[in-house]
Each structure stands twice: as structure tokens, then as C-alpha cells.
Amino acid sequence: MTGAEKSITYSSTRGCPTQKSISFRTAVMRGLAHDRGLFVPDSFPTVSPEELESWRNLSYADLATEVIGKFVKDDEVPRDVLAGIVKKSCGAFRSEDVTPLIKVEGHYILELFHGPTFAFKDVALQMLGNFFEYFLSTGSNDGRLAVLGATSGDTGSAAIYGLRGKKGVDCIILYPNGRVSEIQERQMT
């Protein structure tokens, strides 16, 4: 892969020396840094005005692929696989636009409730589940992952729906009995 572009690396917000320059795959599979920090990009790619203009009429999935592709190169996820992951993730939404931008009384509002659980967290968790499945199928974690979570709201149901049916993934979500809404409990059980 000589001369090929490399993906952006990630480091912990807590600055631990062993949690620096982590690959995208490792950051996704690890979730939180071992020092309990969040992984953030070590650098940010640039987008030229011409490139930005060329994105103007792209679908949500194609635009997301272009933006994510600035961070994730073929050394981590081949471009065709990335496009497939994004397209599959967007397919779970009730709106073709995924997150439609509507105008109401002169104000623009981004609708983030068109995912399977009606929660804004669906936007990230649908994609995360598909990245997990891809990384597990290509050698990460010996092909198995257990996700254990606790919630008092919509994170649990969004995680369950994002991970449901993903090969190699088990998802266990705990929630306080009688302390979530009826719809949230129904989504999680």
C-alpha cells in the first residue's frame, strides 16, 4: 500500500500516552479509551470549495460516505465497503432524506426522529452496528463482541435496534424497572 492515503488516527481526550494515534478500527471496537477518555481525531481533513460544491446535490448516504471517507481511507475500510455500510445504515430510516431539513415559519429544523426508535441516537447507532459487524467479520475481537449498557431513556432502544441481527454481536441493555417510558420499555423488550 505504498503511497496510499492513511486514515486519520484518534487519541484520548485524557492524554494518556498509550491512548494516542489509535486506528479507526481500534477506536470503534474499544469504544472508550482505556484511560476513560473519549477518542477524538488527531487531525481534521480539509475540503476544498470545489469539493464542497460537488457535494451540494448528493443524497444523505452519498454525502455521509464522502465526509466519513475523509477520515476513513482504504487502509481501514475499503471505499465500496464504506459506501455499503452507510447505505445499509440509512436504509433503517423512514425518510429517504434520513434527517430531513424542513422550514417552519422562516426557521430551518433538522428532523432527527426518522430512525427505527424515533431517537436522534439512531443516526449514530445504526452506523455503529454496521461497523461492528464489518470489523468482526474481518478479524477484530475473534469475531465476537458483547455490548453491555445501562439506560434510563432512548439510548438503550437505539443501541438494541442498531445491533439487532448483527453477526457476532450480543447486546444486553439494563434499565430501571418502572423508570422508563412505556414506549421505551416496549422497544427494549
Biotite code that builds the C-alpha atoms (Angstrom):
import biotite.structure as struc

atoms = struc.array([
    struc.Atom([0.000, 0.000, 0.000], chain_id="A", res_id=1, res_name="MET", atom_name="CA", element="C"),
    struc.Atom([2.897, 2.321, -0.640], chain_id="A", res_id=2, res_name="THR", atom_name="CA", element="C"),
    struc.Atom([1.795, 5.882, -1.284], chain_id="A", res_id=3, res_name="GLY", atom_name="CA", element="C"),
    struc.Atom([-1.832, 5.164, -0.348], chain_id="A", res_id=4, res_name="ALA", atom_name="CA", element="C"),
    struc.Atom([-3.590, 7.654, 1.879], chain_id="A", res_id=5, res_name="GLU", atom_name="CA", element="C"),
    struc.Atom([-3.808, 6.671, 5.526], chain_id="A", res_id=6, res_name="LYS", atom_name="CA", element="C"),
    struc.Atom([-6.852, 7.061, 7.740], chain_id="A", res_id=7, res_name="SER", atom_name="CA", element="C"),
    struc.Atom([-6.966, 9.694, 10.450], chain_id="A", res_id=8, res_name="ILE", atom_name="CA", element="C"),
    struc.Atom([-5.889, 8.370, 13.855], chain_id="A", res_id=9, res_name="THR", atom_name="CA", element="C"),
    struc.Atom([-7.536, 9.091, 17.205], chain_id="A", res_id=10, res_name="TYR", atom_name="CA", element="C"),
    struc.Atom([-6.315, 9.923, 20.698], chain_id="A", res_id=11, res_name="SER", atom_name="CA", element="C"),
    struc.Atom([-7.925, 10.084, 24.102], chain_id="A", res_id=12, res_name="SER", atom_name="CA", element="C"),
    struc.Atom([-9.152, 13.387, 25.464], chain_id="A", res_id=13, res_name="THR", atom_name="CA", element="C"),
    struc.Atom([-7.361, 12.486, 28.715], chain_id="A", res_id=14, res_name="ARG", atom_name="CA", element="C"),
    struc.Atom([-3.937, 12.424, 27.033], chain_id="A", res_id=15, res_name="GLY", atom_name="CA", element="C"),
    struc.Atom([-2.704, 9.025, 28.207], chain_id="A", res_id=16, res_name="CYS", atom_name="CA", element="C"),
    struc.Atom([0.424, 8.163, 26.146], chain_id="A", res_id=17, res_name="PRO", atom_name="CA", element="C"),
    struc.Atom([-0.852, 4.621, 25.454], chain_id="A", res_id=18, res_name="THR", atom_name="CA", element="C"),
    struc.Atom([-4.112, 6.026, 24.067], chain_id="A", res_id=19, res_name="GLN", atom_name="CA", element="C"),
    struc.Atom([-2.618, 8.105, 21.247], chain_id="A", res_id=20, res_name="LYS", atom_name="CA", element="C"),
    struc.Atom([-2.691, 7.562, 17.473], chain_id="A", res_id=21, res_name="SER", atom_name="CA", element="C"),
    struc.Atom([-5.290, 4.782, 17.687], chain_id="A", res_id=22, res_name="ILE", atom_name="CA", element="C"),
    struc.Atom([-6.697, 3.441, 14.417], chain_id="A", res_id=23, res_name="SER", atom_name="CA", element="C"),
    struc.Atom([-10.337, 3.961, 13.467], chain_id="A", res_id=24, res_name="PHE", atom_name="CA", element="C"),
    struc.Atom([-10.972, 0.210, 13.791], chain_id="A", res_id=25, res_name="ARG", atom_name="CA", element="C"),
    struc.Atom([-9.464, 0.131, 17.288], chain_id="A", res_id=26, res_name="THR", atom_name="CA", element="C"),
    struc.Atom([-11.343, 3.257, 18.391], chain_id="A", res_id=27, res_name="ALA", atom_name="CA", element="C"),
    struc.Atom([-14.663, 1.812, 17.187], chain_id="A", res_id=28, res_name="VAL", atom_name="CA", element="C"),
    struc.Atom([-14.074, -1.596, 18.747], chain_id="A", res_id=29, res_name="MET", atom_name="CA", element="C"),
    struc.Atom([-12.769, -0.145, 22.018], chain_id="A", res_id=30, res_name="ARG", atom_name="CA", element="C"),
    struc.Atom([-15.497, 2.484, 22.460], chain_id="A", res_id=31, res_name="GLY", atom_name="CA", element="C"),
    struc.Atom([-13.911, 4.426, 25.295], chain_id="A", res_id=32, res_name="LEU", atom_name="CA", element="C"),
    struc.Atom([-10.183, 4.872, 25.724], chain_id="A", res_id=33, res_name="ALA", atom_name="CA", element="C"),
    struc.Atom([-8.591, 2.764, 28.455], chain_id="A", res_id=34, res_name="HIS", atom_name="CA", element="C"),
    struc.Atom([-8.000, 5.964, 30.429], chain_id="A", res_id=35, res_name="ASP", atom_name="CA", element="C"),
    struc.Atom([-11.794, 6.572, 30.255], chain_id="A", res_id=36, res_name="ARG", atom_name="CA", element="C"),
    struc.Atom([-11.425, 9.454, 27.834], chain_id="A", res_id=37, res_name="GLY", atom_name="CA", element="C"),
    struc.Atom([-13.180, 9.893, 24.516], chain_id="A", res_id=38, res_name="LEU", atom_name="CA", element="C"),
    struc.Atom([-11.382, 9.285, 21.236], chain_id="A", res_id=39, res_name="PHE", atom_name="CA", element="C"),
    struc.Atom([-11.095, 12.405, 19.086], chain_id="A", res_id=40, res_name="VAL", atom_name="CA", element="C"),
    struc.Atom([-9.406, 12.814, 15.692], chain_id="A", res_id=41, res_name="PRO", atom_name="CA", element="C"),
    struc.Atom([-5.698, 13.694, 15.768], chain_id="A", res_id=42, res_name="ASP", atom_name="CA", element="C"),
    struc.Atom([-6.223, 15.917, 12.734], chain_id="A", res_id=43, res_name="SER", atom_name="CA", element="C"),
    struc.Atom([-9.046, 17.154, 10.566], chain_id="A", res_id=44, res_name="PHE", atom_name="CA", element="C"),
    struc.Atom([-9.124, 16.753, 6.797], chain_id="A", res_id=45, res_name="PRO", atom_name="CA", element="C"),
    struc.Atom([-9.697, 19.708, 4.532], chain_id="A", res_id=46, res_name="THR", atom_name="CA", element="C"),
    struc.Atom([-12.448, 20.138, 1.984], chain_id="A", res_id=47, res_name="VAL", atom_name="CA", element="C"),
    struc.Atom([-11.870, 22.460, -0.931], chain_id="A", res_id=48, res_name="SER", atom_name="CA", element="C"),
    struc.Atom([-14.599, 24.873, -2.056], chain_id="A", res_id=49, res_name="PRO", atom_name="CA", element="C"),
    struc.Atom([-14.842, 22.908, -5.328], chain_id="A", res_id=50, res_name="GLU", atom_name="CA", element="C"),
    struc.Atom([-15.257, 19.638, -3.488], chain_id="A", res_id=51, res_name="GLU", atom_name="CA", element="C"),
    struc.Atom([-17.869, 21.150, -1.200], chain_id="A", res_id=52, res_name="LEU", atom_name="CA", element="C"),
    struc.Atom([-19.774, 22.433, -4.225], chain_id="A", res_id=53, res_name="GLU", atom_name="CA", element="C"),
    struc.Atom([-19.640, 18.982, -5.840], chain_id="A", res_id=54, res_name="SER", atom_name="CA", element="C"),
    struc.Atom([-21.357, 17.564, -2.750], chain_id="A", res_id=55, res_name="TRP", atom_name="CA", element="C"),
    struc.Atom([-24.290, 20.001, -2.951], chain_id="A", res_id=56, res_name="ARG", atom_name="CA", element="C"),
    struc.Atom([-26.819, 17.632, -4.541], chain_id="A", res_id=57, res_name="ASN", atom_name="CA", element="C"),
    struc.Atom([-25.671, 14.325, -3.089], chain_id="A", res_id=58, res_name="LEU", atom_name="CA", element="C"),
    struc.Atom([-28.057, 12.066, -1.232], chain_id="A", res_id=59, res_name="SER", atom_name="CA", element="C"),
    struc.Atom([-27.599, 11.754, 2.525], chain_id="A", res_id=60, res_name="TYR", atom_name="CA", element="C"),
    struc.Atom([-25.879, 8.383, 2.104], chain_id="A", res_id=61, res_name="ALA", atom_name="CA", element="C"),
    struc.Atom([-23.522, 9.621, -0.604], chain_id="A", res_id=62, res_name="ASP", atom_name="CA", element="C"),
    struc.Atom([-22.677, 12.775, 1.348], chain_id="A", res_id=63, res_name="LEU", atom_name="CA", element="C"),
    struc.Atom([-22.071, 10.767, 4.527], chain_id="A", res_id=64, res_name="ALA", atom_name="CA", element="C"),
    struc.Atom([-19.775, 8.453, 2.570], chain_id="A", res_id=65, res_name="THR", atom_name="CA", element="C"),
    struc.Atom([-17.794, 11.434, 1.266], chain_id="A", res_id=66, res_name="GLU", atom_name="CA", element="C"),
    struc.Atom([-17.452, 13.010, 4.723], chain_id="A", res_id=67, res_name="VAL", atom_name="CA", element="C"),
    struc.Atom([-16.591, 9.764, 6.532], chain_id="A", res_id=68, res_name="ILE", atom_name="CA", element="C"),
    struc.Atom([-14.245, 8.912, 3.661], chain_id="A", res_id=69, res_name="GLY", atom_name="CA", element="C"),
    struc.Atom([-12.197, 11.976, 4.564], chain_id="A", res_id=70, res_name="LYS", atom_name="CA", element="C"),
    struc.Atom([-11.420, 10.310, 7.910], chain_id="A", res_id=71, res_name="PHE", atom_name="CA", element="C"),
    struc.Atom([-11.526, 6.623, 6.959], chain_id="A", res_id=72, res_name="VAL", atom_name="CA", element="C"),
    struc.Atom([-9.422, 5.527, 4.000], chain_id="A", res_id=73, res_name="LYS", atom_name="CA", element="C"),
    struc.Atom([-8.994, 2.185, 2.253], chain_id="A", res_id=74, res_name="ASP", atom_name="CA", element="C"),
    struc.Atom([-6.351, 1.125, 4.798], chain_id="A", res_id=75, res_name="ASP", atom_name="CA", element="C"),
    struc.Atom([-9.190, 0.796, 7.348], chain_id="A", res_id=76, res_name="GLU", atom_name="CA", element="C"),
    struc.Atom([-12.379, 0.263, 5.322], chain_id="A", res_id=77, res_name="VAL", atom_name="CA", element="C"),
    struc.Atom([-12.371, -0.099, 1.524], chain_id="A", res_id=78, res_name="PRO", atom_name="CA", element="C"),
    struc.Atom([-14.420, 2.659, -0.103], chain_id="A", res_id=79, res_name="ARG", atom_name="CA", element="C"),
    struc.Atom([-17.018, 0.301, -1.573], chain_id="A", res_id=80, res_name="ASP", atom_name="CA", element="C"),
    struc.Atom([-17.484, -1.348, 1.833], chain_id="A", res_id=81, res_name="VAL", atom_name="CA", element="C"),
    struc.Atom([-17.794, 2.076, 3.493], chain_id="A", res_id=82, res_name="LEU", atom_name="CA", element="C"),
    struc.Atom([-20.468, 3.089, 0.966], chain_id="A", res_id=83, res_name="ALA", atom_name="CA", element="C"),
    struc.Atom([-22.314, -0.167, 1.668], chain_id="A", res_id=84, res_name="GLY", atom_name="CA", element="C"),
    struc.Atom([-22.167, 0.350, 5.433], chain_id="A", res_id=85, res_name="ILE", atom_name="CA", element="C"),
    struc.Atom([-23.531, 3.877, 5.082], chain_id="A", res_id=86, res_name="VAL", atom_name="CA", element="C"),
    struc.Atom([-26.265, 2.841, 2.641], chain_id="A", res_id=87, res_name="LYS", atom_name="CA", element="C"),
    struc.Atom([-27.346, -0.059, 4.874], chain_id="A", res_id=88, res_name="LYS", atom_name="CA", element="C"),
    struc.Atom([-27.393, 2.268, 7.910], chain_id="A", res_id=89, res_name="SER", atom_name="CA", element="C"),
    struc.Atom([-29.516, 4.849, 6.097], chain_id="A", res_id=90, res_name="CYS", atom_name="CA", element="C"),
    struc.Atom([-31.925, 2.136, 4.961], chain_id="A", res_id=91, res_name="GLY", atom_name="CA", element="C"),
    struc.Atom([-33.265, 1.811, 8.509], chain_id="A", res_id=92, res_name="ALA", atom_name="CA", element="C"),
    struc.Atom([-34.797, 5.311, 8.386], chain_id="A", res_id=93, res_name="PHE", atom_name="CA", element="C"),
    struc.Atom([-38.384, 6.135, 7.435], chain_id="A", res_id=94, res_name="ARG", atom_name="CA", element="C"),
    struc.Atom([-37.341, 9.180, 5.399], chain_id="A", res_id=95, res_name="SER", atom_name="CA", element="C"),
    struc.Atom([-35.329, 8.909, 2.200], chain_id="A", res_id=96, res_name="GLU", atom_name="CA", element="C"),
    struc.Atom([-33.505, 12.050, 3.382], chain_id="A", res_id=97, res_name="ASP", atom_name="CA", element="C"),
    struc.Atom([-32.660, 10.274, 6.686], chain_id="A", res_id=98, res_name="VAL", atom_name="CA", element="C"),
    struc.Atom([-32.575, 13.603, 8.590], chain_id="A", res_id=99, res_name="THR", atom_name="CA", element="C"),
    struc.Atom([-34.747, 15.989, 6.565], chain_id="A", res_id=100, res_name="PRO", atom_name="CA", element="C"),
    struc.Atom([-34.208, 19.724, 6.892], chain_id="A", res_id=101, res_name="LEU", atom_name="CA", element="C"),
    struc.Atom([-37.567, 21.469, 6.910], chain_id="A", res_id=102, res_name="ILE", atom_name="CA", element="C"),
    struc.Atom([-38.539, 25.128, 7.030], chain_id="A", res_id=103, res_name="LYS", atom_name="CA", element="C"),
    struc.Atom([-41.063, 26.253, 9.635], chain_id="A", res_id=104, res_name="VAL", atom_name="CA", element="C"),
    struc.Atom([-42.022, 29.928, 9.873], chain_id="A", res_id=105, res_name="GLU", atom_name="CA", element="C"),
    struc.Atom([-38.694, 31.076, 8.459], chain_id="A", res_id=106, res_name="GLY", atom_name="CA", element="C"),
    struc.Atom([-36.591, 28.741, 10.595], chain_id="A", res_id=107, res_name="HIS", atom_name="CA", element="C"),
    struc.Atom([-34.857, 25.580, 9.453], chain_id="A", res_id=108, res_name="TYR", atom_name="CA", element="C"),
    struc.Atom([-35.280, 22.493, 11.592], chain_id="A", res_id=109, res_name="ILE", atom_name="CA", element="C"),
    struc.Atom([-33.336, 19.264, 11.224], chain_id="A", res_id=110, res_name="LEU", atom_name="CA", element="C"),
    struc.Atom([-35.621, 16.311, 11.928], chain_id="A", res_id=111, res_name="GLU", atom_name="CA", element="C"),
    struc.Atom([-33.674, 13.633, 13.785], chain_id="A", res_id=112, res_name="LEU", atom_name="CA", element="C"),
    struc.Atom([-36.584, 11.311, 14.593], chain_id="A", res_id=113, res_name="PHE", atom_name="CA", element="C"),
    struc.Atom([-36.968, 9.212, 11.445], chain_id="A", res_id=114, res_name="HIS", atom_name="CA", element="C"),
    struc.Atom([-34.903, 6.258, 12.699], chain_id="A", res_id=115, res_name="GLY", atom_name="CA", element="C"),
    struc.Atom([-36.307, 2.957, 13.974], chain_id="A", res_id=116, res_name="PRO", atom_name="CA", element="C"),
    struc.Atom([-36.676, 4.177, 17.587], chain_id="A", res_id=117, res_name="THR", atom_name="CA", element="C"),
    struc.Atom([-37.561, 7.811, 16.798], chain_id="A", res_id=118, res_name="PHE", atom_name="CA", element="C"),
    struc.Atom([-34.442, 8.927, 18.735], chain_id="A", res_id=119, res_name="ALA", atom_name="CA", element="C"),
    struc.Atom([-31.651, 11.135, 17.403], chain_id="A", res_id=120, res_name="PHE", atom_name="CA", element="C"),
    struc.Atom([-29.234, 8.439, 18.623], chain_id="A", res_id=121, res_name="LYS", atom_name="CA", element="C"),
    struc.Atom([-30.384, 6.196, 15.780], chain_id="A", res_id=122, res_name="ASP", atom_name="CA", element="C"),
    struc.Atom([-28.252, 8.305, 13.415], chain_id="A", res_id=123, res_name="VAL", atom_name="CA", element="C"),
    struc.Atom([-25.024, 7.132, 15.066], chain_id="A", res_id=124, res_name="ALA", atom_name="CA", element="C"),
    struc.Atom([-26.050, 3.742, 16.409], chain_id="A", res_id=125, res_name="LEU", atom_name="CA", element="C"),
    struc.Atom([-27.339, 2.359, 13.106], chain_id="A", res_id=126, res_name="GLN", atom_name="CA", element="C"),
    struc.Atom([-23.908, 3.024, 11.608], chain_id="A", res_id=127, res_name="MET", atom_name="CA", element="C"),
    struc.Atom([-22.005, 1.774, 14.654], chain_id="A", res_id=128, res_name="LEU", atom_name="CA", element="C"),
    struc.Atom([-23.723, -1.608, 14.496], chain_id="A", res_id=129, res_name="GLY", atom_name="CA", element="C"),
    struc.Atom([-22.752, -1.991, 10.845], chain_id="A", res_id=130, res_name="ASN", atom_name="CA", element="C"),
    struc.Atom([-19.126, -1.018, 11.551], chain_id="A", res_id=131, res_name="PHE", atom_name="CA", element="C"),
    struc.Atom([-19.049, -3.574, 14.383], chain_id="A", res_id=132, res_name="PHE", atom_name="CA", element="C"),
    struc.Atom([-20.335, -6.276, 12.062], chain_id="A", res_id=133, res_name="GLU", atom_name="CA", element="C"),
    struc.Atom([-17.757, -5.432, 9.385], chain_id="A", res_id=134, res_name="TYR", atom_name="CA", element="C"),
    struc.Atom([-14.817, -5.278, 11.806], chain_id="A", res_id=135, res_name="PHE", atom_name="CA", element="C"),
    struc.Atom([-15.839, -8.528, 13.484], chain_id="A", res_id=136, res_name="LEU", atom_name="CA", element="C"),
    struc.Atom([-16.130, -10.242, 10.085], chain_id="A", res_id=137, res_name="SER", atom_name="CA", element="C"),
    struc.Atom([-12.617, -9.092, 9.178], chain_id="A", res_id=138, res_name="THR", atom_name="CA", element="C"),
    struc.Atom([-10.789, -10.321, 12.253], chain_id="A", res_id=139, res_name="GLY", atom_name="CA", element="C"),
    struc.Atom([-11.469, -7.997, 15.156], chain_id="A", res_id=140, res_name="SER", atom_name="CA", element="C"),
    struc.Atom([-12.089, -9.478, 18.608], chain_id="A", res_id=141, res_name="ASN", atom_name="CA", element="C"),
    struc.Atom([-12.068, -13.060, 17.294], chain_id="A", res_id=142, res_name="ASP", atom_name="CA", element="C"),
    struc.Atom([-15.389, -12.296, 15.614], chain_id="A", res_id=143, res_name="GLY", atom_name="CA", element="C"),
    struc.Atom([-17.392, -11.787, 18.835], chain_id="A", res_id=144, res_name="ARG", atom_name="CA", element="C"),
    struc.Atom([-18.497, -8.707, 20.752], chain_id="A", res_id=145, res_name="LEU", atom_name="CA", element="C"),
    struc.Atom([-20.720, -8.282, 23.803], chain_id="A", res_id=146, res_name="ALA", atom_name="CA", element="C"),
    struc.Atom([-22.178, -4.828, 24.359], chain_id="A", res_id=147, res_name="VAL", atom_name="CA", element="C"),
    struc.Atom([-23.413, -4.165, 27.893], chain_id="A", res_id=148, res_name="LEU", atom_name="CA", element="C"),
    struc.Atom([-25.249, -0.934, 28.500], chain_id="A", res_id=149, res_name="GLY", atom_name="CA", element="C"),
    struc.Atom([-27.476, 0.760, 31.029], chain_id="A", res_id=150, res_name="ALA", atom_name="CA", element="C"),
    struc.Atom([-30.044, 3.384, 30.164], chain_id="A", res_id=151, res_name="THR", atom_name="CA", element="C"),
    struc.Atom([-32.817, 5.477, 31.592], chain_id="A", res_id=152, res_name="SER", atom_name="CA", element="C"),
    struc.Atom([-34.130, 6.532, 28.208], chain_id="A", res_id=153, res_name="GLY", atom_name="CA", element="C"),
    struc.Atom([-33.800, 6.179, 24.469], chain_id="A", res_id=154, res_name="ASP", atom_name="CA", element="C"),
    struc.Atom([-30.124, 5.148, 24.263], chain_id="A", res_id=155, res_name="THR", atom_name="CA", element="C"),
    struc.Atom([-30.919, 1.543, 25.117], chain_id="A", res_id=156, res_name="GLY", atom_name="CA", element="C"),
    struc.Atom([-33.566, 1.037, 22.471], chain_id="A", res_id=157, res_name="SER", atom_name="CA", element="C"),
    struc.Atom([-31.431, 2.819, 19.858], chain_id="A", res_id=158, res_name="ALA", atom_name="CA", element="C"),
    struc.Atom([-28.481, 0.545, 20.746], chain_id="A", res_id=159, res_name="ALA", atom_name="CA", element="C"),
    struc.Atom([-30.664, -2.565, 20.567], chain_id="A", res_id=160, res_name="ILE", atom_name="CA", element="C"),
    struc.Atom([-32.029, -1.604, 17.158], chain_id="A", res_id=161, res_name="TYR", atom_name="CA", element="C"),
    struc.Atom([-28.568, -0.649, 15.886], chain_id="A", res_id=162, res_name="GLY", atom_name="CA", element="C"),
    struc.Atom([-27.100, -4.001, 16.960], chain_id="A", res_id=163, res_name="LEU", atom_name="CA", element="C"),
    struc.Atom([-30.079, -6.269, 16.282], chain_id="A", res_id=164, res_name="ARG", atom_name="CA", element="C"),
    struc.Atom([-29.208, -9.096, 13.911], chain_id="A", res_id=165, res_name="GLY", atom_name="CA", element="C"),
    struc.Atom([-25.530, -8.141, 13.613], chain_id="A", res_id=166, res_name="LYS", atom_name="CA", element="C"),
    struc.Atom([-23.430, -11.258, 13.223], chain_id="A", res_id=167, res_name="LYS", atom_name="CA", element="C"),
    struc.Atom([-21.136, -11.831, 16.197], chain_id="A", res_id=168, res_name="GLY", atom_name="CA", element="C"),
    struc.Atom([-22.744, -9.146, 18.399], chain_id="A", res_id=169, res_name="VAL", atom_name="CA", element="C"),
    struc.Atom([-24.606, -9.752, 21.650], chain_id="A", res_id=170, res_name="ASP", atom_name="CA", element="C"),
    struc.Atom([-26.354, -6.767, 23.215], chain_id="A", res_id=171, res_name="CYS", atom_name="CA", element="C"),
    struc.Atom([-27.502, -6.567, 26.832], chain_id="A", res_id=172, res_name="ILE", atom_name="CA", element="C"),
    struc.Atom([-29.211, -3.379, 27.968], chain_id="A", res_id=173, res_name="ILE", atom_name="CA", element="C"),
    struc.Atom([-30.230, -2.785, 31.579], chain_id="A", res_id=174, res_name="LEU", atom_name="CA", element="C"),
    struc.Atom([-32.846, -0.224, 32.567], chain_id="A", res_id=175, res_name="TYR", atom_name="CA", element="C"),
    struc.Atom([-34.512, 0.710, 35.858], chain_id="A", res_id=176, res_name="PRO", atom_name="CA", element="C"),
    struc.Atom([-37.844, -1.050, 36.310], chain_id="A", res_id=177, res_name="ASN", atom_name="CA", element="C"),
    struc.Atom([-40.690, 1.437, 36.094], chain_id="A", res_id=178, res_name="GLY", atom_name="CA", element="C"),
    struc.Atom([-38.336, 4.340, 35.332], chain_id="A", res_id=179, res_name="ARG", atom_name="CA", element="C"),
    struc.Atom([-38.506, 4.432, 31.531], chain_id="A", res_id=180, res_name="VAL", atom_name="CA", element="C"),
    struc.Atom([-41.495, 5.343, 29.407], chain_id="A", res_id=181, res_name="SER", atom_name="CA", element="C"),
    struc.Atom([-43.859, 2.602, 28.266], chain_id="A", res_id=182, res_name="GLU", atom_name="CA", element="C"),
    struc.Atom([-42.799, 3.023, 24.630], chain_id="A", res_id=183, res_name="ILE", atom_name="CA", element="C"),
    struc.Atom([-39.111, 2.817, 25.578], chain_id="A", res_id=184, res_name="GLN", atom_name="CA", element="C"),
    struc.Atom([-39.716, -0.350, 27.584], chain_id="A", res_id=185, res_name="GLU", atom_name="CA", element="C"),
    struc.Atom([-41.624, -1.903, 24.678], chain_id="A", res_id=186, res_name="ARG", atom_name="CA", element="C"),
    struc.Atom([-38.773, -1.056, 22.318], chain_id="A", res_id=187, res_name="GLN", atom_name="CA", element="C"),
    struc.Atom([-36.271, -2.788, 24.619], chain_id="A", res_id=188, res_name="MET", atom_name="CA", element="C"),
    struc.Atom([-38.261, -5.946, 25.362], chain_id="A", res_id=189, res_name="THR", atom_name="CA", element="C"),
])
